Each structure stands twice: as C-alpha cells, then as structure tokens.
Amino acid sequence: MLALARGIYNERAFDRMPILADTLQDAGGINEDVLSHCRDTSLAHVHGCWVVDLLLGKG
Ligand SMILES: [Zn+2]
C-alpha cells in the first residue's frame, strides 16, 4: 500500500488513486474522507495531494 502510494507520488500516476482507495479499504481503519477523495474523479490529484502526503508521512 505504501509502495503504491509512493509509486503514485513519484510517477505522478494519479489515475491509480481509485486502486489505492480499494487497497486502503481492504486494509481497514481508513477515514471515509480519504476513500471518497481517492475515488473522486472530478478532482485533479496534484503532486502534493494530501492523501498521498498523509500516507507517505510528508504532511
Ligand atoms: Zn488527491
């Protein structure tokens, strides 16, 4: 899951955000806000997306 987040960050592969959401949901204990943010395709996930930052401990 961290590797996935890191890959998204490093490769700016923000089209993988919904996949990350699924992975996070499977892991459990994840805030609904995080999941809905990842799955919101109307959002442009920029470099520095707070969800990715949160996962990578950059926030
Ligand atoms: Zn985002």
PDB file of the backbone (N, CA, C, O) and the ligand in Angstrom, with CONECT records:
HET     ZN  A 101       1
ATOM      1  N   MET A   1       0.842  -1.208   0.000  1.00  0.00           N
ATOM      2  CA  MET A   1       0.000   0.000   0.000  1.00  0.00           C
ATOM      3  C   MET A   1       0.863   1.237   0.000  1.00  0.00           C
ATOM      4  O   MET A   1       0.591   2.194  -0.726  1.00  0.00           O
ATOM      5  N   LEU A   2       1.925   1.222   0.829  1.00  0.00           N
ATOM      6  CA  LEU A   2       2.867   2.343   0.825  1.00  0.00           C
ATOM      7  C   LEU A   2       3.627   2.412  -0.492  1.00  0.00           C
ATOM      8  O   LEU A   2       3.887   3.494  -1.017  1.00  0.00           O
ATOM      9  N   ALA A   3       3.976   1.252  -1.013  1.00  0.00           N
ATOM     10  CA  ALA A   3       4.678   1.203  -2.295  1.00  0.00           C
ATOM     11  C   ALA A   3       3.798   1.787  -3.392  1.00  0.00           C
ATOM     12  O   ALA A   3       4.276   2.500  -4.274  1.00  0.00           O
ATOM     13  N   LEU A   4       2.510   1.477  -3.326  1.00  0.00           N
ATOM     14  CA  LEU A   4       1.560   2.005  -4.303  1.00  0.00           C
ATOM     15  C   LEU A   4       1.480   3.524  -4.205  1.00  0.00           C
ATOM     16  O   LEU A   4       1.523   4.225  -5.216  1.00  0.00           O
ATOM     17  N   ALA A   5       1.365   4.022  -2.980  1.00  0.00           N
ATOM     18  CA  ALA A   5       1.298   5.465  -2.768  1.00  0.00           C
ATOM     19  C   ALA A   5       2.578   6.145  -3.241  1.00  0.00           C
ATOM     20  O   ALA A   5       2.546   7.209  -3.860  1.00  0.00           O
ATOM     21  N   ARG A   6       3.685   5.516  -2.940  1.00  0.00           N
ATOM     22  CA  ARG A   6       4.972   6.082  -3.349  1.00  0.00           C
ATOM     23  C   ARG A   6       5.091   6.115  -4.872  1.00  0.00           C
ATOM     24  O   ARG A   6       5.591   7.081  -5.448  1.00  0.00           O
ATOM     25  N   GLY A   7       4.621   5.040  -5.512  1.00  0.00           N
ATOM     26  CA  GLY A   7       4.645   4.974  -6.975  1.00  0.00           C
ATOM     27  C   GLY A   7       3.784   6.056  -7.598  1.00  0.00           C
ATOM     28  O   GLY A   7       4.169   6.678  -8.588  1.00  0.00           O
ATOM     29  N   ILE A   8       2.614   6.278  -7.009  1.00  0.00           N
ATOM     30  CA  ILE A   8       1.717   7.333  -7.492  1.00  0.00           C
ATOM     31  C   ILE A   8       2.400   8.689  -7.375  1.00  0.00           C
ATOM     32  O   ILE A   8       2.349   9.515  -8.287  1.00  0.00           O
ATOM     33  N   TYR A   9       3.033   8.890  -6.240  1.00  0.00           N
ATOM     34  CA  TYR A   9       3.705  10.156  -5.996  1.00  0.00           C
ATOM     35  C   TYR A   9       4.870  10.368  -6.959  1.00  0.00           C
ATOM     36  O   TYR A   9       4.977  11.413  -7.600  1.00  0.00           O
ATOM     37  N   ASN A  10       5.728   9.377  -7.051  1.00  0.00           N
ATOM     38  CA  ASN A  10       6.942   9.518  -7.852  1.00  0.00           C
ATOM     39  C   ASN A  10       6.660   9.597  -9.341  1.00  0.00           C
ATOM     40  O   ASN A  10       7.337  10.314 -10.078  1.00  0.00           O
ATOM     41  N   GLU A  11       5.639   8.841  -9.780  1.00  0.00           N
ATOM     42  CA  GLU A  11       5.345   8.786 -11.211  1.00  0.00           C
ATOM     43  C   GLU A  11       4.191   9.705 -11.580  1.00  0.00           C
ATOM     44  O   GLU A  11       3.775   9.766 -12.737  1.00  0.00           O
ATOM     45  N   ARG A  12       3.680  10.416 -10.586  1.00  0.00           N
ATOM     46  CA  ARG A  12       2.515  11.294 -10.795  1.00  0.00           C
ATOM     47  C   ARG A  12       1.387  10.523 -11.467  1.00  0.00           C
ATOM     48  O   ARG A  12       0.691  11.046 -12.337  1.00  0.00           O
ATOM     49  N   ALA A  13       1.222   9.285 -11.054  1.00  0.00           N
ATOM     50  CA  ALA A  13       0.235   8.382 -11.654  1.00  0.00           C
ATOM     51  C   ALA A  13      -1.066   8.465 -10.866  1.00  0.00           C
ATOM     52  O   ALA A  13      -1.497   7.494 -10.243  1.00  0.00           O
ATOM     53  N   PHE A  14      -1.672   9.628 -10.905  1.00  0.00           N
ATOM     54  CA  PHE A  14      -2.845   9.855 -10.069  1.00  0.00           C
ATOM     55  C   PHE A  14      -4.100   9.159 -10.587  1.00  0.00           C
ATOM     56  O   PHE A  14      -5.143   9.172  -9.934  1.00  0.00           O
ATOM     57  N   ASP A  15      -3.986   8.548 -11.775  1.00  0.00           N
ATOM     58  CA  ASP A  15      -5.080   7.707 -12.259  1.00  0.00           C
ATOM     59  C   ASP A  15      -5.173   6.417 -11.458  1.00  0.00           C
ATOM     60  O   ASP A  15      -6.151   5.677 -11.568  1.00  0.00           O
ATOM     61  N   ARG A  16      -4.139   6.149 -10.643  1.00  0.00           N
ATOM     62  CA  ARG A  16      -4.168   4.945  -9.798  1.00  0.00           C
ATOM     63  C   ARG A  16      -4.817   5.205  -8.446  1.00  0.00           C
ATOM     64  O   ARG A  16      -4.884   4.299  -7.615  1.00  0.00           O
ATOM     65  N   MET A  17      -5.294   6.420  -8.209  1.00  0.00           N
ATOM     66  CA  MET A  17      -5.882   6.747  -6.910  1.00  0.00           C
ATOM     67  C   MET A  17      -7.044   5.834  -6.527  1.00  0.00           C
ATOM     68  O   MET A  17      -7.130   5.426  -5.369  1.00  0.00           O
ATOM     69  N   PRO A  18      -7.956   5.493  -7.474  1.00  0.00           N
ATOM     70  CA  PRO A  18      -9.049   4.567  -7.096  1.00  0.00           C
ATOM     71  C   PRO A  18      -8.528   3.194  -6.678  1.00  0.00           C
ATOM     72  O   PRO A  18      -9.120   2.545  -5.816  1.00  0.00           O
ATOM     73  N   ILE A  19      -7.437   2.752  -7.277  1.00  0.00           N
ATOM     74  CA  ILE A  19      -6.825   1.476  -6.888  1.00  0.00           C
ATOM     75  C   ILE A  19      -6.283   1.592  -5.470  1.00  0.00           C
ATOM     76  O   ILE A  19      -6.403   0.670  -4.663  1.00  0.00           O
ATOM     77  N   LEU A  20      -5.694   2.731  -5.187  1.00  0.00           N
ATOM     78  CA  LEU A  20      -5.193   2.987  -3.840  1.00  0.00           C
ATOM     79  C   LEU A  20      -6.345   2.962  -2.835  1.00  0.00           C
ATOM     80  O   LEU A  20      -6.207   2.415  -1.741  1.00  0.00           O
ATOM     81  N   ALA A  21      -7.470   3.551  -3.206  1.00  0.00           N
ATOM     82  CA  ALA A  21      -8.649   3.554  -2.335  1.00  0.00           C
ATOM     83  C   ALA A  21      -9.089   2.131  -2.003  1.00  0.00           C
ATOM     84  O   ALA A  21      -9.388   1.822  -0.849  1.00  0.00           O
ATOM     85  N   ASP A  22      -9.128   1.263  -3.019  1.00  0.00           N
ATOM     86  CA  ASP A  22      -9.513  -0.129  -2.794  1.00  0.00           C
ATOM     87  C   ASP A  22      -8.550  -0.809  -1.831  1.00  0.00           C
ATOM     88  O   ASP A  22      -8.962  -1.546  -0.935  1.00  0.00           O
ATOM     89  N   THR A  23      -7.272  -0.552  -2.029  1.00  0.00           N
ATOM     90  CA  THR A  23      -6.239  -1.149  -1.181  1.00  0.00           C
ATOM     91  C   THR A  23      -6.369  -0.674   0.255  1.00  0.00           C
ATOM     92  O   THR A  23      -6.244  -1.459   1.195  1.00  0.00           O
ATOM     93  N   LEU A  24      -6.622   0.615   0.414  1.00  0.00           N
ATOM     94  CA  LEU A  24      -6.785   1.193   1.744  1.00  0.00           C
ATOM     95  C   LEU A  24      -8.012   0.625   2.442  1.00  0.00           C
ATOM     96  O   LEU A  24      -7.987   0.338   3.639  1.00  0.00           O
ATOM     97  N   GLN A  25      -9.089   0.468   1.671  1.00  0.00           N
ATOM     98  CA  GLN A  25     -10.331  -0.051   2.239  1.00  0.00           C
ATOM     99  C   GLN A  25     -10.152  -1.487   2.718  1.00  0.00           C
ATOM    100  O   GLN A  25     -10.662  -1.872   3.771  1.00  0.00           O
ATOM    101  N   ASP A  26      -9.416  -2.277   1.925  1.00  0.00           N
ATOM    102  CA  ASP A  26      -9.117  -3.655   2.316  1.00  0.00           C
ATOM    103  C   ASP A  26      -8.305  -3.690   3.602  1.00  0.00           C
ATOM    104  O   ASP A  26      -8.502  -4.561   4.450  1.00  0.00           O
ATOM    105  N   ALA A  27      -7.389  -2.733   3.738  1.00  0.00           N
ATOM    106  CA  ALA A  27      -6.535  -2.672   4.925  1.00  0.00           C
ATOM    107  C   ALA A  27      -7.351  -2.294   6.158  1.00  0.00           C
ATOM    108  O   ALA A  27      -7.028  -2.704   7.273  1.00  0.00           O
ATOM    109  N   GLY A  28      -8.399  -1.519   5.955  1.00  0.00           N
ATOM    110  CA  GLY A  28      -9.289  -1.126   7.035  1.00  0.00           C
ATOM    111  C   GLY A  28      -8.764   0.036   7.858  1.00  0.00           C
ATOM    112  O   GLY A  28      -7.602   0.428   7.754  1.00  0.00           O
ATOM    113  N   GLY A  29      -9.662   0.578   8.684  1.00  0.00           N
ATOM    114  CA  GLY A  29      -9.289   1.654   9.585  1.00  0.00           C
ATOM    115  C   GLY A  29      -8.965   2.966   8.897  1.00  0.00           C
ATOM    116  O   GLY A  29      -8.267   3.820   9.445  1.00  0.00           O
ATOM    117  N   ILE A  30      -9.488   3.112   7.678  1.00  0.00           N
ATOM    118  CA  ILE A  30      -9.193   4.320   6.915  1.00  0.00           C
ATOM    119  C   ILE A  30     -10.401   5.247   6.917  1.00  0.00           C
ATOM    120  O   ILE A  30     -11.538   4.808   6.741  1.00  0.00           O
ATOM    121  N   ASN A  31     -10.148   6.500   7.112  1.00  0.00           N
ATOM    122  CA  ASN A  31     -11.158   7.551   7.120  1.00  0.00           C
ATOM    123  C   ASN A  31     -11.950   7.573   5.795  1.00  0.00           C
ATOM    124  O   ASN A  31     -11.371   7.489   4.713  1.00  0.00           O
ATOM    125  N   GLU A  32     -13.276   7.686   5.907  1.00  0.00           N
ATOM    126  CA  GLU A  32     -14.136   7.781   4.718  1.00  0.00           C
ATOM    127  C   GLU A  32     -13.732   8.939   3.809  1.00  0.00           C
ATOM    128  O   GLU A  32     -13.801   8.838   2.584  1.00  0.00           O
ATOM    129  N   ASP A  33     -13.314  10.032   4.426  1.00  0.00           N
ATOM    130  CA  ASP A  33     -12.901  11.208   3.640  1.00  0.00           C
ATOM    131  C   ASP A  33     -11.758  10.872   2.702  1.00  0.00           C
ATOM    132  O   ASP A  33     -11.699  11.346   1.567  1.00  0.00           O
ATOM    133  N   VAL A  34     -10.855  10.046   3.200  1.00  0.00           N
ATOM    134  CA  VAL A  34      -9.705   9.644   2.394  1.00  0.00           C
ATOM    135  C   VAL A  34     -10.173   8.810   1.208  1.00  0.00           C
ATOM    136  O   VAL A  34      -9.745   9.025   0.074  1.00  0.00           O
ATOM    137  N   LEU A  35     -11.057   7.856   1.489  1.00  0.00           N
ATOM    138  CA  LEU A  35     -11.550   6.971   0.435  1.00  0.00           C
ATOM    139  C   LEU A  35     -12.324   7.758  -0.624  1.00  0.00           C
ATOM    140  O   LEU A  35     -12.115   7.572  -1.823  1.00  0.00           O
ATOM    141  N   SER A  36     -13.208   8.625  -0.176  1.00  0.00           N
ATOM    142  CA  SER A  36     -14.007   9.380  -1.145  1.00  0.00           C
ATOM    143  C   SER A  36     -13.132  10.349  -1.930  1.00  0.00           C
ATOM    144  O   SER A  36     -13.389  10.609  -3.106  1.00  0.00           O
ATOM    145  N   HIS A  37     -12.110  10.877  -1.291  1.00  0.00           N
ATOM    146  CA  HIS A  37     -11.181  11.751  -2.007  1.00  0.00           C
ATOM    147  C   HIS A  37     -10.467  10.982  -3.124  1.00  0.00           C
ATOM    148  O   HIS A  37     -10.352  11.466  -4.251  1.00  0.00           O
ATOM    149  N   CYS A  38      -9.992   9.783  -2.793  1.00  0.00           N
ATOM    150  CA  CYS A  38      -9.282   8.967  -3.779  1.00  0.00           C
ATOM    151  C   CYS A  38     -10.168   8.606  -4.964  1.00  0.00           C
ATOM    152  O   CYS A  38      -9.702   8.492  -6.097  1.00  0.00           O
ATOM    153  N   ARG A  39     -11.470   8.428  -4.676  1.00  0.00           N
ATOM    154  CA  ARG A  39     -12.381   7.942  -5.723  1.00  0.00           C
ATOM    155  C   ARG A  39     -13.054   9.060  -6.484  1.00  0.00           C
ATOM    156  O   ARG A  39     -13.772   8.804  -7.451  1.00  0.00           O
ATOM    157  N   ASP A  40     -12.839  10.290  -6.068  1.00  0.00           N
ATOM    158  CA  ASP A  40     -13.475  11.409  -6.744  1.00  0.00           C
ATOM    159  C   ASP A  40     -12.702  11.754  -8.013  1.00  0.00           C
ATOM    160  O   ASP A  40     -11.661  12.411  -7.966  1.00  0.00           O
ATOM    161  N   THR A  41     -13.227  11.303  -9.138  1.00  0.00           N
ATOM    162  CA  THR A  41     -12.523  11.507 -10.404  1.00  0.00           C
ATOM    163  C   THR A  41     -12.670  12.927 -10.929  1.00  0.00           C
ATOM    164  O   THR A  41     -12.013  13.310 -11.897  1.00  0.00           O
ATOM    165  N   SER A  42     -13.539  13.711 -10.283  1.00  0.00           N
ATOM    166  CA  SER A  42     -13.671  15.111 -10.698  1.00  0.00           C
ATOM    167  C   SER A  42     -12.523  15.949 -10.144  1.00  0.00           C
ATOM    168  O   SER A  42     -12.283  17.073 -10.583  1.00  0.00           O
ATOM    169  N   LEU A  43     -11.819  15.371  -9.164  1.00  0.00           N
ATOM    170  CA  LEU A  43     -10.670  16.063  -8.587  1.00  0.00           C
ATOM    171  C   LEU A  43      -9.431  15.784  -9.419  1.00  0.00           C
ATOM    172  O   LEU A  43      -9.227  14.669  -9.899  1.00  0.00           O
ATOM    173  N   ALA A  44      -8.624  16.791  -9.582  1.00  0.00           N
ATOM    174  CA  ALA A  44      -7.309  16.574 -10.172  1.00  0.00           C
ATOM    175  C   ALA A  44      -6.343  16.380  -9.012  1.00  0.00           C
ATOM    176  O   ALA A  44      -6.077  17.304  -8.244  1.00  0.00           O
ATOM    177  N   HIS A  45      -5.825  15.168  -8.900  1.00  0.00           N
ATOM    178  CA  HIS A  45      -4.883  14.914  -7.820  1.00  0.00           C
ATOM    179  C   HIS A  45      -3.515  15.428  -8.236  1.00  0.00           C
ATOM    180  O   HIS A  45      -2.865  14.898  -9.138  1.00  0.00           O
ATOM    181  N   VAL A  46      -3.122  16.440  -7.571  1.00  0.00           N
ATOM    182  CA  VAL A  46      -1.867  17.079  -7.937  1.00  0.00           C
ATOM    183  C   VAL A  46      -0.721  16.468  -7.138  1.00  0.00           C
ATOM    184  O   VAL A  46      -0.939  15.742  -6.167  1.00  0.00           O
ATOM    185  N   HIS A  47       0.460  16.763  -7.549  1.00  0.00           N
ATOM    186  CA  HIS A  47       1.642  16.429  -6.780  1.00  0.00           C
ATOM    187  C   HIS A  47       1.509  17.164  -5.452  1.00  0.00           C
ATOM    188  O   HIS A  47       1.416  18.391  -5.421  1.00  0.00           O
ATOM    189  N   GLY A  48       1.502  16.414  -4.364  1.00  0.00           N
ATOM    190  CA  GLY A  48       1.249  17.052  -3.081  1.00  0.00           C
ATOM    191  C   GLY A  48      -0.176  16.839  -2.620  1.00  0.00           C
ATOM    192  O   GLY A  48      -0.623  17.468  -1.661  1.00  0.00           O
ATOM    193  N   CYS A  49      -0.898  15.950  -3.301  1.00  0.00           N
ATOM    194  CA  CYS A  49      -2.220  15.527  -2.845  1.00  0.00           C
ATOM    195  C   CYS A  49      -2.136  15.126  -1.365  1.00  0.00           C
ATOM    196  O   CYS A  49      -1.258  14.352  -0.984  1.00  0.00           O
ATOM    197  N   TRP A  50      -3.040  15.646  -0.537  1.00  0.00           N
ATOM    198  CA  TRP A  50      -2.927  15.438   0.914  1.00  0.00           C
ATOM    199  C   TRP A  50      -3.040  13.973   1.317  1.00  0.00           C
ATOM    200  O   TRP A  50      -2.472  13.560   2.328  1.00  0.00           O
ATOM    201  N   VAL A  51      -3.772  13.187   0.528  1.00  0.00           N
ATOM    202  CA  VAL A  51      -3.897  11.773   0.874  1.00  0.00           C
ATOM    203  C   VAL A  51      -2.556  11.057   0.692  1.00  0.00           C
ATOM    204  O   VAL A  51      -2.129  10.276   1.542  1.00  0.00           O
ATOM    205  N   VAL A  52      -1.918  11.340  -0.415  1.00  0.00           N
ATOM    206  CA  VAL A  52      -0.612  10.736  -0.672  1.00  0.00           C
ATOM    207  C   VAL A  52       0.407  11.222   0.351  1.00  0.00           C
ATOM    208  O   VAL A  52       1.214  10.443   0.860  1.00  0.00           O
ATOM    209  N   ASP A  53       0.359  12.509   0.643  1.00  0.00           N
ATOM    210  CA  ASP A  53       1.255  13.075   1.655  1.00  0.00           C
ATOM    211  C   ASP A  53       1.045  12.397   3.012  1.00  0.00           C
ATOM    212  O   ASP A  53       1.996  12.087   3.729  1.00  0.00           O
ATOM    213  N   LEU A  54      -0.236  12.179   3.338  1.00  0.00           N
ATOM    214  CA  LEU A  54      -0.584  11.548   4.605  1.00  0.00           C
ATOM    215  C   LEU A  54       0.025  10.148   4.702  1.00  0.00           C
ATOM    216  O   LEU A  54       0.614   9.777   5.718  1.00  0.00           O
ATOM    217  N   LEU A  55      -0.132   9.384   3.620  1.00  0.00           N
ATOM    218  CA  LEU A  55       0.350   8.017   3.606  1.00  0.00           C
ATOM    219  C   LEU A  55       1.866   7.951   3.667  1.00  0.00           C
ATOM    220  O   LEU A  55       2.441   7.061   4.294  1.00  0.00           O
ATOM    221  N   LEU A  56       2.491   8.895   3.014  1.00  0.00           N
ATOM    222  CA  LEU A  56       3.951   8.873   2.945  1.00  0.00           C
ATOM    223  C   LEU A  56       4.585   9.624   4.103  1.00  0.00           C
ATOM    224  O   LEU A  56       5.808   9.689   4.227  1.00  0.00           O
ATOM    225  N   GLY A  57       3.719  10.198   4.960  1.00  0.00           N
ATOM    226  CA  GLY A  57       4.234  10.891   6.117  1.00  0.00           C
ATOM    227  C   GLY A  57       4.886  12.216   5.788  1.00  0.00           C
ATOM    228  O   GLY A  57       5.761  12.688   6.513  1.00  0.00           O
ATOM    229  N   LYS A  58       4.453  12.817   4.685  1.00  0.00           N
ATOM    230  CA  LYS A  58       5.005  14.104   4.287  1.00  0.00           C
ATOM    231  C   LYS A  58       4.207  15.268   4.844  1.00  0.00           C
ATOM    232  O   LYS A  58       4.680  16.403   4.913  1.00  0.00           O
ATOM    233  N   GLY A  59       2.957  14.945   5.246  1.00  0.00           N
ATOM    234  CA  GLY A  59       2.083  16.014   5.702  1.00  0.00           C
ATOM    235  C   GLY A  59       2.489  16.513   7.040  1.00  0.00           C
ATOM    236  O   GLY A  59       1.856  17.421   7.579  1.00  0.00           O
TER     237      GLY A  59
HETATM  238 ZN    ZN A 101      -5.900  13.855  -4.114  1.00  0.00          ZN2+
END
